[in-house]
Amino acid sequence: MDSSFALLFPARRPMQGFWQSVTGSLAHESESLRDAAIREVREETGLDAARYDLRDWGIENRFEIFKKHQSRFAPGVTHNLEHVFSMVVPEPLPVTLDPAEHLSYKWLPWREAAALTLSWSNRDAILALPQRLGVSER
C-alpha cells in the first residue's frame, strides 16, 4: 500500500465521530499478539491479515483508561497496554464492518488520518508510517 493511505474506523457506536484504527484484545491468555492482531483485523474488517504484510512494530504503549471508558473493562482495570502493528495491502480494499460496532470506514491520506484520531498512540503510529514503511513523506 502506498504511504499516502491509512485505514481508520469510528469506534463503537456510542462514540460516533471518534475515528480509530483497528483495536482489540487477547481472546485468551495463550493467544499470541500476532494471532490476536490477525483475529481483530478479520473481526473488524473482514480482511485476512495473514494474507498481507502484517508487521509487529515491537512497540508497547501503556496508558491510563479514561474514566468515561472504564465500564468497558473488568472492574479495577485502570490502565491499558497496547501493542502496535501495521498491515500493508496492495491498494485500498473493500471492508466489511460489523454494523453493531461501526458506522463506516474511510481510507485516508496518512496526515489526514493522524489529524482525525483522538488517540495519541494511534496518531503517533500513523505519523511513523512513512519511516516504518521506508517511503518518502509525500
Backbone bond lengths (Angstrom), bond angles and torsions (degrees), N, CA, C in turn:
res aa  C-N    CA-C-N  psi(-1)  N-CA   C-N-CA  omega(-1)  CA-C   N-CA-C  phi
1 M - - - 1.445 - - 1.520 108.98 -
2 D 1.280 117.09 140.07 1.453 124.14 176.62 1.523 110.07 -63.98
3 S 1.328 116.97 145.89 1.470 120.65 -176.68 1.516 113.18 -67.77
4 S 1.323 118.28 -7.48 1.458 119.35 -178.53 1.522 112.14 -80.67
5 F 1.328 118.25 1.81 1.455 120.80 -178.31 1.519 112.55 -121.74
6 A 1.321 114.80 146.96 1.467 122.98 169.61 1.514 105.95 -143.15
7 L 1.305 117.23 148.24 1.459 120.94 -179.32 1.520 109.21 -101.12
8 L 1.323 116.32 125.30 1.461 120.89 178.32 1.513 109.87 -126.93
9 F 1.329 115.35 151.73 1.459 121.82 177.53 1.508 109.52 -126.90
10 P 1.321 117.12 152.13 1.462 117.14 165.71 1.523 107.21 -72.73
11 A 1.302 115.97 147.74 1.464 119.27 178.31 1.524 109.44 -70.33
12 R 1.312 116.12 -171.75 1.460 120.88 -176.49 1.521 111.31 -52.17
13 R 1.300 116.98 151.71 1.455 123.48 -174.04 1.530 115.87 -44.36
14 P 1.330 119.93 -41.30 1.470 116.53 -178.61 1.525 113.46 -62.91
15 M 1.333 116.90 -11.80 1.464 120.34 -175.82 1.527 110.20 -114.16
16 Q 1.323 117.82 46.79 1.457 121.68 -177.09 1.523 111.12 -54.51
17 G 1.326 115.67 140.80 1.451 121.46 -179.62 1.517 113.48 86.68
18 F 1.327 117.87 -0.88 1.465 122.24 179.15 1.515 107.42 -99.51
19 W 1.333 116.99 104.38 1.460 122.23 -178.75 1.509 109.80 -87.97
20 Q 1.317 115.61 136.04 1.459 120.89 -174.46 1.520 108.78 -153.14
21 S 1.318 116.55 149.72 1.461 119.69 175.28 1.527 109.37 -73.61
22 V 1.322 116.76 174.73 1.465 121.00 179.43 1.524 109.30 -60.87
23 T 1.319 116.42 129.85 1.463 121.56 178.33 1.517 109.36 -132.29
24 G 1.310 116.74 163.03 1.456 119.96 178.28 1.507 111.10 179.54
25 S 1.308 114.97 -166.23 1.463 120.27 -178.72 1.527 109.43 -144.73
26 L 1.317 115.15 169.51 1.462 120.13 177.22 1.523 109.63 -65.43
27 A 1.316 116.62 137.99 1.465 120.73 177.55 1.527 110.63 -75.10
28 H 1.334 116.48 -29.79 1.469 122.80 178.11 1.523 107.79 -158.50
29 E 1.313 117.36 161.75 1.469 121.97 -174.85 1.519 114.36 -56.96
30 S 1.322 117.55 -32.17 1.465 119.46 -176.38 1.534 113.00 -86.65
31 E 1.325 118.45 -4.03 1.465 120.67 178.94 1.531 109.23 -70.56
32 S 1.324 116.87 131.08 1.467 119.94 178.40 1.527 109.35 -73.76
33 L 1.320 115.91 159.23 1.465 120.11 177.96 1.523 110.61 -60.93
34 R 1.334 116.86 -41.71 1.468 120.49 179.20 1.527 111.03 -62.53
35 D 1.340 116.82 -45.51 1.463 119.81 178.74 1.525 111.05 -62.75
36 A 1.332 116.93 -37.67 1.470 120.52 177.71 1.526 110.42 -64.64
37 A 1.330 116.96 -41.56 1.463 120.33 178.83 1.527 110.80 -63.28
38 I 1.325 117.04 -44.18 1.470 121.12 178.38 1.524 110.23 -61.07
39 R 1.324 116.61 -45.43 1.471 120.88 -179.79 1.529 111.14 -63.35
40 E 1.332 117.31 -45.83 1.465 120.48 -178.21 1.526 111.80 -64.24
41 V 1.336 117.45 -41.13 1.466 119.87 177.15 1.525 109.71 -60.71
42 R 1.331 117.18 -43.68 1.468 120.99 179.12 1.528 110.97 -63.46
43 E 1.337 116.91 -47.36 1.464 120.52 -178.36 1.528 112.31 -63.79
44 E 1.332 116.91 -38.26 1.460 119.78 -174.10 1.522 114.44 -92.01
45 T 1.348 117.62 -18.17 1.468 119.47 -176.29 1.521 114.30 -128.70
46 G 1.321 117.37 -19.11 1.452 120.53 -172.78 1.525 112.42 82.29
47 L 1.332 118.14 -3.14 1.468 121.74 -179.75 1.523 110.39 -86.70
48 D 1.332 115.82 145.34 1.461 121.53 177.98 1.527 108.85 -94.94
49 A 1.330 116.56 97.93 1.467 121.62 -176.57 1.520 112.22 -61.34
50 A 1.322 118.41 -22.73 1.467 121.26 179.23 1.535 111.15 -67.13
51 R 1.327 117.31 -19.34 1.469 121.78 -179.84 1.528 112.48 -85.82
52 Y 1.322 116.65 -10.53 1.461 121.10 -174.70 1.523 110.40 -119.81
53 D 1.299 115.83 -179.28 1.463 122.61 -178.58 1.532 109.23 -84.44
54 L 1.332 116.19 88.00 1.465 122.40 178.74 1.522 107.79 -89.21
55 R 1.332 116.58 122.11 1.469 121.20 -175.05 1.526 110.97 -116.45
56 D 1.317 115.07 124.59 1.464 121.40 172.86 1.523 106.49 -86.70
57 W 1.322 117.30 117.50 1.462 121.01 -176.45 1.522 112.19 -78.05
58 G 1.321 117.59 -10.83 1.457 119.82 -177.22 1.521 112.52 68.09
59 I 1.318 116.31 24.72 1.471 121.94 -179.68 1.518 108.78 -112.57
60 E 1.321 115.18 133.24 1.465 121.58 174.00 1.524 108.26 -118.78
61 N 1.315 116.53 135.36 1.457 122.46 174.52 1.517 107.91 -117.77
62 R 1.320 116.03 123.90 1.466 120.76 176.60 1.518 106.80 -109.60
63 F 1.326 116.10 128.68 1.457 119.09 -178.39 1.519 111.22 -148.22
64 E 1.322 114.50 156.94 1.457 120.87 178.49 1.524 109.02 -74.41
65 I 1.320 116.08 137.20 1.461 121.75 177.91 1.524 107.68 -79.86
66 F 1.328 116.85 129.13 1.464 120.20 177.21 1.520 109.20 -56.89
67 K 1.311 116.46 139.03 1.472 121.11 -178.71 1.525 111.74 -53.60
68 K 1.330 117.42 -38.03 1.467 120.47 -178.41 1.534 112.55 -65.69
69 H 1.342 117.64 -16.36 1.469 121.26 -179.93 1.526 113.21 -107.11
70 Q 1.324 118.30 -4.17 1.466 120.72 -174.74 1.520 113.02 -64.12
71 S 1.319 118.52 -22.87 1.469 120.14 179.47 1.527 111.65 -66.13
72 R 1.320 117.92 -17.73 1.467 121.84 178.64 1.521 112.32 -81.45
73 F 1.346 116.71 -3.97 1.461 122.18 -177.33 1.525 109.97 -117.31
74 A 1.319 115.81 166.77 1.471 120.91 178.10 1.529 109.56 -62.38
75 P 1.328 116.94 150.57 1.469 119.81 178.88 1.529 111.34 -54.73
76 G 1.319 115.85 136.36 1.457 121.40 178.47 1.517 115.06 87.37
77 V 1.336 118.06 -10.95 1.462 120.76 179.03 1.527 108.11 -79.35
78 T 1.327 116.16 119.86 1.466 120.82 -177.44 1.526 113.13 -118.84
79 H 1.337 116.80 -12.49 1.459 120.61 -178.98 1.529 110.37 -129.91
80 N 1.307 115.39 154.60 1.448 122.39 -179.87 1.529 108.70 -123.31
81 L 1.314 116.40 142.81 1.458 122.06 175.35 1.522 107.11 -114.77
82 E 1.306 115.30 120.15 1.455 121.95 -173.85 1.525 108.98 -113.60
83 H 1.318 116.93 138.22 1.465 123.29 177.19 1.528 107.33 -112.68
84 V 1.317 117.06 134.26 1.461 121.44 -173.35 1.528 110.81 -97.41
85 F 1.331 114.81 126.89 1.460 123.69 174.02 1.524 107.73 -128.59
86 S 1.316 116.34 156.91 1.460 121.10 168.01 1.523 107.37 -133.07
87 M 1.320 115.33 160.26 1.457 120.44 179.65 1.523 107.84 -134.27
88 V 1.316 115.97 124.31 1.451 121.83 179.66 1.526 108.20 -95.43
89 V 1.332 115.60 126.37 1.465 121.44 176.90 1.527 107.92 -121.47
90 P 1.342 118.33 156.98 1.463 120.37 -173.94 1.527 114.09 -69.47
91 E 1.317 116.81 -24.31 1.466 122.50 -177.98 1.526 107.72 -164.89
92 P 1.335 118.21 164.84 1.465 118.88 174.96 1.535 109.57 -59.31
93 L 1.300 116.43 124.77 1.461 122.35 -175.20 1.524 110.92 -106.06
94 P 1.337 116.94 153.63 1.464 118.60 173.02 1.526 109.62 -66.68
95 V 1.301 115.73 143.83 1.457 122.43 -175.95 1.519 109.04 -121.37
96 T 1.323 116.39 142.76 1.463 122.25 175.32 1.519 108.11 -108.01
97 L 1.327 116.29 113.97 1.462 121.46 -178.16 1.515 111.42 -95.75
98 D 1.313 116.18 152.67 1.460 122.27 169.73 1.526 105.70 -83.98
99 P 1.342 118.55 111.38 1.461 120.60 -175.96 1.527 113.90 -63.01
100 A 1.326 117.53 -18.23 1.462 119.79 176.33 1.532 110.65 -74.20
101 E 1.338 116.78 -21.86 1.467 121.04 -177.26 1.520 113.55 -105.35
102 H 1.332 117.62 -40.20 1.463 121.02 -170.55 1.518 111.50 -129.92
103 L 1.327 114.90 152.17 1.459 121.55 179.48 1.522 112.46 -93.27
104 S 1.324 116.71 -40.80 1.461 121.42 -175.86 1.525 108.47 -165.31
105 Y 1.314 115.41 -179.49 1.459 119.93 175.13 1.516 108.37 -143.16
106 K 1.314 115.86 162.86 1.463 122.12 177.21 1.524 109.10 -141.57
107 W 1.328 116.18 140.59 1.462 121.69 164.17 1.521 104.63 -95.93
108 L 1.321 117.64 123.98 1.456 121.85 -173.79 1.522 111.73 -130.06
109 P 1.341 116.98 154.97 1.463 118.80 168.63 1.528 108.43 -57.62
110 W 1.324 116.96 143.75 1.464 120.36 -171.34 1.516 113.30 -59.86
111 R 1.322 119.02 -37.75 1.475 119.65 179.66 1.526 110.90 -65.65
112 E 1.325 116.48 -40.51 1.469 120.66 178.07 1.530 110.44 -65.53
113 A 1.318 116.15 -40.09 1.467 120.29 178.05 1.527 110.48 -62.15
114 A 1.326 116.63 -43.65 1.471 120.30 179.67 1.522 111.08 -62.40
115 A 1.323 116.81 -37.29 1.466 120.42 -179.52 1.528 112.07 -70.28
116 L 1.322 117.60 -27.23 1.472 121.01 -177.39 1.524 114.13 -80.50
117 T 1.316 117.29 -29.01 1.461 119.06 -174.42 1.525 111.35 -78.75
118 L 1.321 116.14 140.91 1.463 122.01 178.19 1.526 111.77 -89.80
119 S 1.315 116.92 -14.99 1.464 122.15 -177.58 1.528 109.92 -82.94
120 W 1.331 116.46 122.02 1.469 119.41 178.92 1.521 111.16 -61.37
121 S 1.335 117.40 -35.54 1.464 119.44 -177.48 1.529 111.05 -72.20
122 N 1.340 117.46 -37.52 1.468 120.62 174.70 1.522 109.69 -64.15
123 R 1.342 116.30 -45.65 1.469 121.13 -179.36 1.534 110.67 -58.82
124 D 1.340 116.29 -48.47 1.466 119.75 -178.63 1.530 111.66 -61.35
125 A 1.322 117.17 -40.25 1.471 120.50 178.85 1.526 110.66 -65.64
126 I 1.324 116.94 -43.23 1.470 120.26 179.67 1.528 110.09 -63.14
127 L 1.333 116.90 -43.43 1.470 120.21 -179.88 1.529 112.20 -65.55
128 A 1.317 117.28 -24.12 1.467 121.37 179.24 1.530 112.77 -86.97
129 L 1.334 118.03 -6.47 1.470 120.44 -176.66 1.529 113.89 -53.74
130 P 1.330 120.43 -50.54 1.472 118.21 -177.89 1.528 112.47 -56.21
131 Q 1.318 117.22 -44.44 1.470 120.61 179.32 1.525 110.42 -64.93
132 R 1.328 117.37 -44.29 1.467 121.37 -179.03 1.519 112.03 -63.51
133 L 1.334 116.29 -34.65 1.461 120.54 -178.32 1.527 111.94 -90.17
134 G 1.333 116.58 -6.81 1.459 120.51 179.03 1.513 113.52 69.13
135 V 1.336 116.46 38.40 1.465 120.82 179.39 1.525 109.46 -124.42
136 S 1.325 115.72 163.81 1.465 119.86 -178.64 1.526 110.53 -74.40
137 E 1.317 115.22 154.54 1.466 121.59 179.22 1.522 109.68 -88.54
138 R 1.314 117.53 72.42 1.464 121.66 -177.93 1.497 111.74 -61.39
